[in-house]
Amino acid sequence: MNKSVHKQLPNLDVLRAIAVLLVFISHVELQKQELGMSNIRSTVMCFGGMGVTLFFVLSGFLISYLLVQEKTSKGEINIKKFYFRRILRIWPLYFAFLAFAIFVYPRGIDSTAIMLSVFFLSNIAFILEKLPSIVDPIWSLGVEEQFYLFHPHILRMKLLKNSFNTLIAVFLGLYVIKLAASKLDWEMCSTIMYKARFDCMMLGGIFSLWIVNFQSGNKYFSTLISPKIIFTKWFQIILYSTFVAYLVLSTAIAKYYNDQLMSIFAAFVIANLALNPNCIVSLKNKALEYIGKISFGFYLLHRYPLKLALEYGQIFEIDNPILFNIYAYVIPMFFSIIIAHISFYYYESYFLKLKDKKFSSN
């Protein structure tokens, strides 16, 4: 992402940091549970879902925003450059991570999982329970790559209005199928639809087009409700307070958590934090911005230091629960950040520079 986009869309790195930290907390407690340790897994059970859903909505929002900016400025979307940008951003670390899982640790990963993951069907491998837990973060990247196969083509339609309406139609269609599968007990269909999560990413795209169109002075199409209302101070106060209350309630009573509701809240929040010039909330924080910047590596790689730290923690026999939990969070966090930092600055950055130099949308 170039510097101008960072200036236009503030708070996104902090949102990525929040998302990855929610996933991290969930995995710490899950790992403790798997090792038979005292844990609060039941309390933070929804954290992983919250973090991943936030990632998906954010991804759909940002990708759509960048593609619309390209189409507006150049008159069309260069689909070849788009795919090369995605390849250079995701594939290098994804396949390095997968190779490490196959050849270094853990050995003996299921051959079916390998084949599915190589072709970015890692969400299917996850559904089939073929992925070891230590590498299962790759399931969400399979979803993203599948989403990119069709989403940019919708935005290439001649009229942005048609793209907007098509996104809404596909989103509603996916939601109806998901709802029907749930109500009619189509277990496999319901599981596949849940692990596809295209609806969450598409919702981010819908909000992105809705806001961009409004900020261009309704140049491309009109909508029944203007986004202007969600930028008002009173709406923001209601939005943020309700969202926080919902997160607290979902944490206290897991049955109230719902990914669709979470994605709707996330879309409203992202739209305000990223594109509202009068946003009443600022998430500016250097530490979180840094974590957000290296969040891709952190997300993919954090389960290795987490697993090793907790397994060795048993050897140390730390009896004091407070000290043990400080150890269980601080040590894996420290090494996850170190590994993600090395990955970003000494591996991923090479491909990011190549992406910006050869395949920039500018």
TIPA-317686 format. One record per atom (N, C-alpha, C): x, y, z; residue in one letter. Coordinates in steps of 0.2 Angstrom, whole numbers, padded with zeros to 4 digits, always signed. Layout:
N
XYZA
...
//
This chain:
362
+0004-0006+0000M
+0000+0000+0000M
+0004+0006+0000M
+0003+0011-0004N
+0007+0017-0005N
+0005+0022+0001N
+0010+0027+0002K
+0009+0032+0007K
+0002+0036+0007K
+0000+0037+0001S
-0006+0041+0000S
-0012+0038+0002S
-0012+0031+0001V
-0018+0027+0004V
-0018+0027+0011V
-0012+0026+0014H
-0011+0027+0022H
-0014+0033+0024H
-0013+0039+0021K
-0015+0045+0023K
-0023+0046+0022K
-0025+0043+0017Q
-0033+0043+0016Q
-0036+0038+0020Q
-0033+0033+0022L
-0037+0028+0026L
-0033+0027+0033L
-0034+0031+0038P
-0031+0030+0044P
-0034+0024+0048P
-0031+0022+0053N
-0033+0017+0058N
-0033+0010+0056N
-0032+0009+0050L
-0032+0002+0047L
-0027-0003+0050L
-0021+0000+0051D
-0016-0005+0054D
-0018-0006+0061D
-0021-0002+0065V
-0023-0003+0072V
-0028-0008+0072V
-0033-0008+0067L
-0038-0013+0067L
-0035-0020+0065L
-0030-0020+0061R
-0027-0026+0060R
-0024-0029+0066R
-0021-0025+0070A
-0018-0027+0076A
-0023-0029+0081A
-0028-0026+0082I
-0034-0028+0086I
-0036-0035+0084I
-0037-0036+0077A
-0039-0042+0075A
-0035-0048+0076A
-0028-0047+0075V
-0023-0052+0076V
-0022-0054+0083V
-0023-0049+0088L
-0022-0050+0095L
-0028-0054+0098L
-0034-0052+0095L
-0040-0056+0097L
-0039-0064+0095L
-0036-0065+0089V
-0035-0072+0087V
-0029-0075+0092V
-0024-0071+0093F
-0019-0073+0098F
-0021-0075+0105F
-0026-0071+0108I
-0028-0073+0114I
-0032-0079+0114I
-0036-0080+0109S
-0040-0086+0108S
-0036-0092+0108S
-0030-0091+0104H
-0026-0097+0103H
-0022-0099+0109H
-0020-0094+0113V
-0017-0095+0119V
-0021-0099+0124V
-0027-0097+0125E
-0032-0101+0129E
-0033-0108+0126E
-0034-0109+0120L
-0035-0115+0116L
-0029-0120+0117L
-0023-0117+0117Q
-0017-0121+0118Q
-0016-0123+0125Q
-0018-0119+0130K
-0018-0121+0137K
-0023-0127+0138K
-0029-0126+0135Q
-0034-0131+0135Q
-0032-0138+0133Q
-0028-0138+0127E
-0026-0144+0123E
-0021-0147+0128E
-0017-0143+0131L
-0011-0146+0136L
-0014-0148+0143L
-0020-0147+0144G
-0023-0149+0150G
-0022-0144+0156G
-0020-0138+0154M
-0019-0132+0159M
-0025-0128+0160M
-0025-0125+0166S
-0030-0121+0168S
-0031-0115+0163S
-0037-0114+0161N
-0038-0109+0155N
-0045-0105+0156N
-0046-0100+0152I
-0052-0097+0151I
-0055-0097+0144I
-0054-0103+0141R
-0056-0104+0134R
-0063-0102+0133R
-0067-0104+0138S
-0074-0103+0137S
-0076-0096+0137S
-0072-0092+0141T
-0073-0084+0141T
-0071-0081+0134T
-0066-0083+0131V
-0063-0080+0125V
-0065-0084+0119V
-0069-0088+0119M
-0071-0093+0114M
-0072-0089+0107M
-0076-0083+0108C
-0078-0079+0102C
-0072-0075+0099C
-0067-0074+0103F
-0062-0069+0101F
-0059-0071+0094F
-0058-0078+0093G
-0055-0080+0086G
-0059-0078+0081G
-0066-0079+0082G
-0071-0078+0077G
-0071-0070+0076G
-0071-0066+0081M
-0071-0059+0080M
-0065-0056+0076M
-0059-0059+0078G
-0053-0056+0074G
-0053-0058+0067G
-0055-0064+0065V
-0055-0067+0058V
-0061-0063+0054V
-0066-0062+0058T
-0072-0058+0054T
-0070-0051+0053T
-0066-0048+0057L
-0064-0041+0056L
-0059-0041+0051L
-0054-0046+0050F
-0050-0047+0045F
-0053-0047+0038F
-0058-0051+0038F
-0062-0052+0032F
-0066-0046+0029F
-0069-0043+0034V
-0073-0037+0032V
-0068-0031+0030V
-0062-0031+0033L
-0057-0026+0032L
-0054-0027+0025L
-0053-0033+0024S
-0050-0035+0017S
-0055-0033+0011S
-0061-0035+0012G
-0066-0034+0007G
-0067-0026+0006G
-0067-0023+0011F
-0067-0015+0011F
-0061-0012+0007F
-0055-0014+0009L
-0049-0011+0007L
-0048-0013+0000L
-0049-0019-0002I
-0048-0021-0009I
-0053-0018-0014I
-0059-0017-0012S
-0064-0014-0016S
-0062-0006-0016S
-0060-0003-0011Y
-0058+0004-0011Y
-0053+0005-0016Y
-0048+0001-0016L
-0042+0002-0020L
-0044+0001-0028L
-0048-0004-0029L
-0050-0006-0036L
-0054+0000-0039L
-0059+0003-0035V
-0063+0008-0037V
-0059+0014-0038V
-0054+0015-0034Q
-0049+0021-0035Q
-0046+0020-0042Q
-0044+0014-0043E
-0040+0013-0049E
-0045+0014-0055E
-0051+0011-0055K
-0056+0012-0060K
-0058+0019-0061K
-0058+0023-0056T
-0060+0030-0057T
-0055+0034-0060T
-0048+0033-0058S
-0043+0037-0060S
-0041+0035-0067S
-0041+0028-0069K
-0038+0026-0075K
-0044+0024-0080K
-0050+0023-0078G
-0055+0021-0082G
-0057+0014-0083G
-0052+0010-0080E
-0053+0003-0080E
-0048-0001-0074E
-0050-0007-0073I
-0046-0010-0068I
-0041-0015-0072I
-0034-0015-0071N
-0030-0019-0074N
-0030-0026-0070N
-0033-0030-0072I
-0034-0037-0069I
-0028-0041-0068I
-0023-0040-0073K
-0017-0044-0073K
-0013-0041-0067K
-0012-0034-0067K
-0008-0031-0061K
-0011-0033-0054K
-0018-0033-0054F
-0021-0035-0048F
-0019-0041-0045F
-0019-0046-0050Y
-0017-0053-0047Y
-0010-0054-0046Y
-0006-0050-0049F
+0001-0050-0048F
+0002-0047-0041F
-0001-0042-0039R
-0001-0038-0033R
-0003-0043-0027R
-0008-0047-0028R
-0010-0052-0023R
-0005-0057-0022R
-0003-0060-0028I
+0002-0065-0028I
+0008-0063-0024I
+0011-0057-0025L
+0017-0055-0022L
+0016-0053-0015L
+0010-0052-0013R
+0008-0050-0006R
+0007-0057-0002R
+0004-0062-0005I
+0002-0067-0001I
+0006-0074-0002I
+0008-0075-0008W
+0011-0081-0010W
+0017-0083-0006W
+0022-0078-0006P
+0029-0079-0004P
+0029-0082+0004P
+0025-0078+0008L
+0025-0081+0015L
+0020-0087+0016L
+0015-0087+0012Y
+0010-0093+0012Y
+0014-0099+0011Y
+0018-0099+0005F
+0021-0106+0003F
+0027-0107+0007F
+0030-0102+0010A
+0036-0103+0014A
+0034-0106+0021A
+0028-0104+0023F
+0025-0106+0029F
+0023-0114+0028F
+0020-0115+0022L
+0017-0122+0021L
+0023-0126+0020L
+0028-0124+0017A
+0034-0128+0016A
+0037-0130+0023A
+0038-0125+0028F
+0040-0126+0034F
+0036-0131+0038F
+0029-0131+0037A
+0025-0136+0040A
+0026-0143+0038A
+0027-0143+0031I
+0028-0150+0028I
+0035-0153+0030I
+0040-0149+0029F
+0047-0152+0029F
+0051-0151+0036F
+0048-0146+0040V
+0052-0145+0046V
+0048-0147+0052V
+0042-0144+0053Y
+0038-0145+0059Y
+0031-0143+0058Y
+0026-0147+0059P
+0026-0154+0061P
+0027-0158+0055P
+0031-0164+0056R
+0032-0168+0050R
+0026-0173+0050R
+0025-0175+0044G
+0019-0180+0043G
+0012-0177+0042G
+0012-0170+0040I
+0006-0167+0038I
+0002-0171+0033I
-0004-0172+0034D
-0008-0176+0029D
-0007-0173+0022D
-0006-0178+0017S
-0005-0177+0010S
-0011-0173+0007S
-0017-0175+0009T
-0023-0172+0007T
-0023-0164+0008T
-0021-0163+0015A
-0021-0156+0017A
-0016-0152+0013A
-0010-0156+0011I
-0005-0152+0007I
-0008-0150+0000I
-0011-0155-0003M
-0013-0154-0010M
-0019-0148-0010M
-0023-0149-0005L
-0028-0144-0005L
-0025-0137-0003L
-0021-0137+0001S
-0018-0130+0003S
-0013-0127-0003S
-0010-0131-0006V
-0006-0129-0012V
-0011-0125-0017V
-0017-0128-0018F
-0021-0125-0022F
-0026-0120-0019F
-0024-0117-0013F
-0028-0113-0009F
-0035-0115-0007F
-0036-0121-0006L
-0042-0124-0003L
-0041-0126+0004L
-0037-0122+0007S
-0035-0124+0014S
-0041-0124+0019S
-0046-0120+0017N
-0052-0120+0021N
-0056-0126+0021N
-0055-0130+0015I
-0058-0136+0014I
-0054-0141+0018I
-0048-0141+0018A
-0044-0145+0022A
-0045-0144+0030A
-0047-0138+0032F
-0049-0136+0038F
-0055-0140+0040F
-0060-0139+0036I
-0067-0142+0037I
-0066-0150+0038I
-0062-0153+0034L
-0061-0160+0034L
-0056-0162+0040L
-0054-0157+0044E
-0050-0159+0050E
-0043-0162+0048E
-0040-0160+0042K
-0034-0162+0040K
-0028-0158+0041K
-0030-0152+0043L
-0024-0147+0045L
-0022-0148+0053L
-0016-0149+0054P
-0014-0148+0061P
-0016-0141+0064P
-0017-0141+0070S
-0019-0135+0073S
-0014-0129+0072S
-0008-0131+0072I
-0002-0126+0072I
-0002-0123+0066I
-0005-0126+0060V
-0004-0122+0054V
-0011-0120+0051V
-0016-0121+0055D
-0023-0120+0053D
-0025-0112+0052D
-0021-0107+0054P
-0022-0101+0051P
-0022-0100+0044P
-0019-0104+0040I
-0020-0104+0033I
-0026-0104+0030I
-0031-0107+0034W
-0038-0108+0031W
-0041-0102+0028W
-0040-0096+0032S
-0043-0090+0030S
-0040-0087+0024S
-0033-0089+0023L
-0030-0086+0017L
-0033-0090+0010L
-0035-0096+0011G
-0038-0099+0006G
-0045-0096+0004G
-0048-0094+0009V
-0055-0090+0008V
-0053-0084+0004V
-0048-0080+0006E
-0047-0074+0003E
-0045-0075-0005E
-0040-0080-0006E
-0038-0081-0013E
-0044-0083-0017E
-0049-0087-0014Q
-0055-0089-0018Q
-0059-0083-0020Q
-0060-0078-0015F
-0064-0072-0016F
-0061-0068-0021F
-0054-0068-0022Y
-0051-0064-0027Y
-0052-0066-0034Y
-0054-0072-0035L
-0056-0075-0041L
-0062-0072-0045L
-0066-0070-0041F
-0072-0067-0044F
-0074-0060-0042F
-0072-0057-0036H
-0073-0051-0034H
-0071-0045-0038H
-0065-0045-0040P
-0063-0039-0045P
-0066-0039-0051P
-0069-0045-0054H
-0072-0045-0060H
-0079-0041-0059H
-0082-0042-0053I
-0088-0038-0052I
-0087-0031-0053I
-0082-0028-0050L
-0080-0021-0050L
-0078-0019-0057L
-0077-0023-0061R
-0075-0021-0068R
-0081-0020-0073R
-0087-0021-0070M
-0093-0019-0074M
-0092-0012-0076M
-0095-0010-0082K
-0095-0003-0085K
-0097+0002-0080K
-0103+0000-0077L
-0106+0005-0072L
-0105+0003-0065L
-0103+0007-0061L
-0102+0006-0054L
-0108+0004-0051L
-0114+0007-0053K
-0120+0005-0050K
-0122-0002-0051K
-0120-0005-0057N
-0121-0012-0058N
-0117-0016-0053N
-0111-0014-0052S
-0106-0018-0048S
-0109-0018-0041S
-0111-0012-0039F
-0114-0011-0032F
-0120-0016-0031F
-0125-0016-0036N
-0131-0020-0036N
-0129-0027-0036N
-0124-0029-0040T
-0122-0036-0040T
-0119-0038-0034T
-0115-0034-0031L
-0113-0036-0024L
-0118-0037-0019L
-0123-0033-0019I
-0129-0034-0014I
-0133-0040-0016I
-0134-0042-0022A
-0138-0048-0024A
-0134-0054-0022A
-0127-0054-0023V
-0123-0060-0022V
-0123-0061-0014V
-0122-0055-0011F
-0122-0055-0003F
-0128-0058+0000F
-0134-0056-0003L
-0140-0058+0000L
-0141-0066-0002L
-0139-0068-0008G
-0140-0075-0010G
-0135-0079-0006G
-0129-0077-0004L
-0125-0081+0000L
-0128-0082+0007L
-0131-0076+0010Y
-0134-0076+0016Y
-0140-0080+0017Y
-0144-0080+0011V
-0150-0085+0011V
-0148-0092+0011V
-0143-0094+0007I
-0141-0101+0007I
-0138-0103+0014I
-0134-0098+0017K
-0131-0100+0023K
-0137-0101+0029K
-0142-0096+0028L
-0147-0097+0033L
-0151-0103+0032L
-0153-0105+0026A
-0157-0111+0024A
-0153-0117+0026A
-0147-0117+0025A
-0143-0123+0027A
-0143-0124+0035A
-0143-0118+0038S
-0143-0119+0046S
-0150-0121+0048S
-0155-0118+0045K
-0162-0120+0048K
-0164-0127+0046K
-0161-0129+0040L
-0163-0136+0037L
-0158-0141+0039L
-0154-0140+0043D
-0149-0145+0046D
-0145-0148+0040D
-0143-0144+0035W
-0138-0146+0030W
-0131-0145+0032W
-0129-0150+0036E
-0123-0149+0040E
-0117-0147+0036E
-0116-0151+0031M
-0110-0150+0027M
-0110-0144+0023M
-0116-0142+0020C
-0117-0136+0017C
-0116-0130+0021C
-0119-0131+0027S
-0118-0125+0032S
-0111-0124+0034S
-0107-0130+0035T
-0100-0129+0037T
-0096-0126+0031T
-0097-0128+0025I
-0094-0125+0020I
-0095-0118+0019I
-0102-0116+0019M
-0104-0109+0019M
-0100-0105+0024M
-0100-0108+0030Y
-0097-0104+0036Y
-0090-0103+0035Y
-0086-0108+0032K
-0079-0107+0031K
-0077-0104+0025K
-0083-0102+0021A
-0081-0098+0015A
-0081-0091+0017A
-0085-0088+0020R
-0085-0081+0023R
-0085-0076+0017R
-0087-0078+0011F
-0087-0073+0006F
-0092-0067+0008F
-0097-0069+0011D
-0102-0064+0013D
-0099-0058+0017D
-0095-0060+0022C
-0091-0055+0026C
-0087-0050+0022C
-0083-0053+0017M
-0079-0049+0013M
-0083-0045+0008M
-0088-0048+0006M
-0093-0044+0001M
-0096-0038+0005M
-0098-0039+0011L
-0101-0034+0015L
-0096-0028+0015L
-0090-0029+0016G
-0085-0024+0017G
-0084-0020+0010G
-0085-0024+0004G
-0085-0021-0002G
-0091-0017-0004G
-0097-0019-0001I
-0103-0015-0002I
-0102-0008+0001I
-0100-0009+0008F
-0099-0002+0011F
-0094+0002+0008F
-0089-0001+0005S
-0083+0003+0002S
-0086+0007-0004S
-0090+0003-0008L
-0093+0007-0014L
-0098+0012-0012L
-0102+0010-0007W
-0107+0015-0004W
-0104+0022-0002W
-0099+0021+0002I
-0095+0027+0004I
-0092+0031-0001I
-0088+0027-0005V
-0084+0031-0010V
-0089+0034-0015V
-0094+0031-0017N
-0099+0035-0021N
-0102+0041-0018N
-0103+0041-0011F
-0106+0046-0008F
-0101+0052-0008F
-0094+0050-0007Q
-0089+0055-0006Q
-0088+0058-0013Q
-0090+0055-0018S
-0089+0058-0025S
-0095+0062-0027S
-0100+0063-0022G
-0105+0067-0024G
-0111+0063-0027G
-0112+0057-0026N
-0117+0053-0029N
-0116+0053-0036N
-0110+0053-0039K
-0108+0053-0046K
-0111+0047-0050K
-0110+0041-0047Y
-0111+0035-0051Y
-0118+0032-0050Y
-0121+0033-0044F
-0128+0030-0043F
-0131+0033-0036F
-0137+0032-0036S
-0141+0035-0030S
-0143+0029-0025S
-0143+0030-0019T
-0146+0025-0014T
-0151+0027-0010T
-0156+0023-0008L
-0161+0025-0004L
-0159+0029+0003L
-0154+0026+0006I
-0151+0029+0012I
-0144+0032+0010I
-0143+0038+0012S
-0136+0041+0011S
-0132+0039+0017S
-0125+0038+0015P
-0120+0036+0020P
-0119+0042+0025P
-0121+0048+0023K
-0120+0054+0027K
-0123+0053+0034K
-0128+0049+0035I
-0131+0048+0041I
-0126+0044+0046I
-0122+0040+0043I
-0118+0036+0048I
-0111+0040+0050I
-0110+0046+0046F
-0105+0050+0048F
-0106+0055+0053F
-0113+0055+0055T
-0115+0060+0060T
-0112+0059+0067T
-0111+0064+0071K
-0109+0062+0078K
-0113+0058+0082K
-0120+0059+0082W
-0124+0055+0086W
-0125+0048+0084W
-0124+0047+0077F
-0124+0040+0075F
-0118+0036+0077F
-0112+0040+0077Q
-0106+0037+0079Q
-0106+0035+0086Q
-0109+0039+0090I
-0109+0038+0098I
-0113+0032+0099I
-0119+0031+0095I
-0123+0025+0096I
-0120+0019+0093I
-0116+0020+0088L
-0113+0014+0085L
-0107+0011+0089L
-0103+0016+0091Y
-0097+0013+0095Y
-0099+0010+0102Y
-0104+0014+0105S
-0106+0011+0112S
-0110+0005+0111S
-0114+0004+0106T
-0118-0002+0105T
-0113-0008+0103T
-0108-0006+0099F
-0103-0011+0097F
-0099-0014+0103F
-0097-0009+0107V
-0093-0011+0113V
-0098-0016+0117V
-0104-0013+0118A
-0109-0017+0122A
-0110-0024+0120A
-0110-0025+0113Y
-0111-0031+0110Y
-0105-0036+0111Y
-0099-0033+0110L
-0093-0037+0111L
-0093-0040+0118L
-0095-0035+0123V
-0095-0037+0130V
-0100-0043+0131V
-0106-0042+0129L
-0111-0047+0129L
-0109-0053+0126L
-0106-0053+0120S
-0104-0059+0117S
-0098-0063+0121S
-0094-0059+0124T
-0089-0062+0128T
-0092-0065+0134T
-0096-0062+0137A
-0100-0065+0143A
-0104-0071+0142A
-0108-0070+0136I
-0112-0076+0134I
-0111-0077+0127I
-0107-0083+0126A
-0105-0084+0119A
-0111-0085+0114A
-0117-0088+0116K
-0122-0089+0112K
-0125-0083+0108K
-0123-0077+0111Y
-0126-0071+0108Y
-0121-0069+0102Y
-0115-0072+0101Y
-0111-0070+0096Y
-0113-0073+0089Y
-0113-0068+0084N
-0115-0070+0078N
-0110-0067+0073N
-0107-0071+0068D
-0102-0068+0063D
-0105-0063+0059D
-0112-0064+0057Q
-0115-0059+0052Q
-0116-0052+0056Q
-0118-0053+0062L
-0119-0047+0066L
-0113-0043+0067L
-0108-0047+0068M
-0101-0044+0069M
-0098-0041+0063M
-0100-0044+0057S
-0097-0041+0051S
-0101-0035+0049S
-0107-0034+0051I
-0111-0028+0050I
-0108-0022+0054I
-0107-0024+0061F
-0104-0019+0065F
-0098-0017+0063F
-0094-0022+0061A
-0087-0020+0058A
-0087-0016+0052A
-0091-0017+0048A
-0092-0013+0041A
-0093-0006+0043A
-0098-0004+0048F
-0100+0002+0050F
-0094+0006+0053F
-0090+0002+0057V
-0085+0005+0061V
-0079+0006+0056V
-0077+0002+0052I
-0072+0003+0047I
-0073+0009+0043I
-0079+0009+0040A
-0081+0015+0036A
-0080+0021+0039A
-0082+0022+0046N
-0081+0028+0049N
-0073+0029+0051N
-0070+0024+0053L
-0063+0025+0055L
-0058+0026+0049L
-0060+0024+0043A
-0056+0024+0037A
-0058+0030+0033A
-0064+0032+0032L
-0066+0037+0027L
-0070+0043+0030L
-0072+0043+0036N
-0075+0049+0039N
-0070+0054+0041N
-0070+0060+0038P
-0066+0065+0040P
-0068+0068+0047P
-0074+0067+0049N
-0076+0069+0056N
-0077+0064+0061N
-0073+0059+0060C
-0073+0053+0065C
-0072+0055+0072C
-0076+0053+0077I
-0075+0055+0084I
-0070+0051+0087I
-0068+0045+0084V
-0063+0041+0087V
-0057+0040+0083V
-0051+0040+0087S
-0045+0039+0083S
-0041+0034+0087S
-0039+0029+0083L
-0035+0023+0086L
-0028+0024+0085L
-0025+0030+0084K
-0018+0031+0083K
-0014+0029+0089K
-0010+0024+0088N
-0006+0021+0093N
+0000+0018+0090N
+0006+0020+0091K
+0012+0018+0087K
+0013+0010+0088K
+0012+0008+0094A
+0014+0001+0096A
+0009-0004+0092A
+0002-0002+0092L
-0003-0006+0088L
-0002-0005+0081L
+0000+0001+0078E
+0001+0002+0071E
+0007-0003+0069E
+0012-0003+0073Y
+0018-0008+0071Y
+0015-0015+0071Y
+0012-0017+0076I
+0009-0024+0076I
+0005-0025+0069I
+0001-0020+0068G
-0004-0020+0062G
+0000-0021+0056G
+0006-0017+0055K
+0010-0018+0049K
+0013-0025+0048K
+0015-0028+0054I
+0018-0035+0053I
+0013-0040+0054I
+0006-0038+0054S
+0001-0043+0056S
+0000-0049+0052S
+0002-0049+0046F
+0001-0055+0041F
+0006-0060+0044F
+0012-0059+0045G
+0017-0063+0048G
+0015-0066+0055G
+0013-0061+0059F
+0011-0063+0066F
+0005-0068+0066F
+0000-0066+0061Y
-0006-0071+0061Y
-0004-0078+0059Y
+0000-0078+0054L
+0002-0085+0051L
+0007-0089+0056L
+0012-0085+0059L
+0017-0089+0062L
+0016-0089+0070L
+0012-0086+0073H
+0012-0086+0080H
+0010-0092+0084H
+0007-0097+0081R
+0006-0103+0084R
+0012-0107+0086R
+0018-0106+0082Y
+0024-0110+0083Y
+0027-0108+0090Y
+0028-0101+0091P
+0031-0099+0097P
+0026-0100+0103P
+0020-0100+0102L
+0015-0101+0107L
+0015-0108+0109L
+0015-0113+0104K
+0015-0120+0106K
+0022-0122+0110K
+0027-0120+0107L
+0034-0121+0111L
+0034-0118+0118L
+0032-0112+0118A
+0032-0108+0125A
+0028-0112+0130A
+0022-0114+0128L
+0018-0117+0133L
+0020-0124+0135L
+0023-0128+0130E
+0025-0134+0131E
+0032-0134+0136E
+0036-0129+0135Y
+0042-0129+0139Y
+0040-0126+0146Y
+0034-0122+0146G
+0032-0119+0152G
+0030-0124+0157G
+0028-0130+0155Q
+0026-0136+0159Q
+0032-0138+0163Q
+0038-0138+0159I
+0044-0140+0162I
+0046-0136+0168I
+0045-0129+0167F
+0047-0125+0172F
+0043-0125+0178F
+0037-0128+0178E
+0032-0129+0183E
+0031-0123+0187E
+0029-0118+0184I
+0027-0111+0187I
+0020-0112+0190I
+0020-0113+0197D
+0014-0114+0201D
+0010-0108+0202D
+0013-0102+0202N
+0009-0096+0203N
+0005-0095+0197N
-0002-0095+0197P
-0006-0094+0191P
-0005-0087+0187P
-0004-0082+0191I
-0003-0075+0189I
+0004-0075+0185I
+0009-0078+0188L
+0016-0078+0184L
+0015-0082+0178L
+0012-0088+0179F
+0011-0092+0173F
+0008-0089+0167F
+0002-0085+0169N
-0001-0082+0163N
+0003-0076+0160N
+0007-0073+0164I
+0011-0068+0162I
+0016-0071+0157I
+0019-0077+0159Y
+0023-0081+0155Y
+0020-0083+0148Y
+0014-0086+0149A
+0010-0089+0143A
+0008-0084+0138A
+0008-0077+0140Y
+0006-0072+0135Y
+0012-0068+0133Y
+0016-0066+0138V
+0022-0062+0136V
+0027-0065+0131V
+0029-0071+0133I
+0034-0075+0129I
+0032-0076+0122I
+0026-0080+0121P
+0024-0081+0114P
+0023-0074+0110P
+0021-0069+0114M
+0020-0063+0110M
+0026-0060+0108M
+0031-0060+0113F
+0038-0057+0111F
+0041-0061+0105F
+0041-0067+0105F
+0044-0071+0100F
+0040-0071+0093F
+0033-0070+0094S
+0029-0069+0088S
+0030-0063+0084S
+0031-0058+0088I
+0033-0051+0086I
+0040-0051+0082I
+0045-0054+0086I
+0052-0055+0083I
+0051-0058+0076I
+0048-0064+0076I
+0048-0068+0070I
+0044-0064+0064I
+0038-0061+0066A
+0035-0057+0061A
+0039-0051+0059A
+0042-0048+0063H
+0047-0042+0061H
+0052-0045+0056H
+0055-0050+0058I
+0060-0053+0053I
+0057-0055+0046I
+0051-0058+0047S
+0048-0060+0041S
+0046-0054+0036S
+0044-0049+0039F
+0041-0043+0036F
+0047-0039+0033F
+0052-0037+0037Y
+0057-0033+0034Y
+0063-0036+0030Y
+0064-0043+0031Y
+0069-0046+0028Y
+0067-0052+0023Y
+0060-0052+0022Y
+0058-0057+0017Y
+0052-0054+0013Y
+0046-0053+0017E
+0040-0050+0013E
+0042-0043+0010E
+0046-0039+0013S
+0047-0032+0010S
+0050-0033+0003S
+0054-0038+0002Y
+0057-0038-0005Y
+0051-0039-0010Y
+0046-0043-0009F
+0041-0044-0013F
+0036-0038-0014F
+0035-0035-0008L
+0031-0029-0008L
+0034-0023-0012L
+0041-0022-0012K
+0044-0017-0016K
+0043-0019-0023K
+0044-0025-0025L
+0043-0028-0032L
+0036-0026-0034L
+0031-0028-0029K
+0024-0027-0031K
+0023-0019-0033K
+0025-0015-0028D
+0024-0008-0029D
+0028-0005-0035D
+0034-0008-0037K
+0038-0005-0042K
+0035-0008-0049K
+0033-0014-0050K
+0031-0017-0056K
+0023-0017-0057K
+0019-0017-0052F
+0012-0019-0053F
+0008-0014-0049F
+0010-0008-0048S
+0006-0003-0044S
+0000-0001-0048S
-0005+0001-0045S
-0011+0003-0048S
-0011+0010-0050S
-0006+0014-0048N
-0005+0021-0049N
-0002+0022-0056N
//
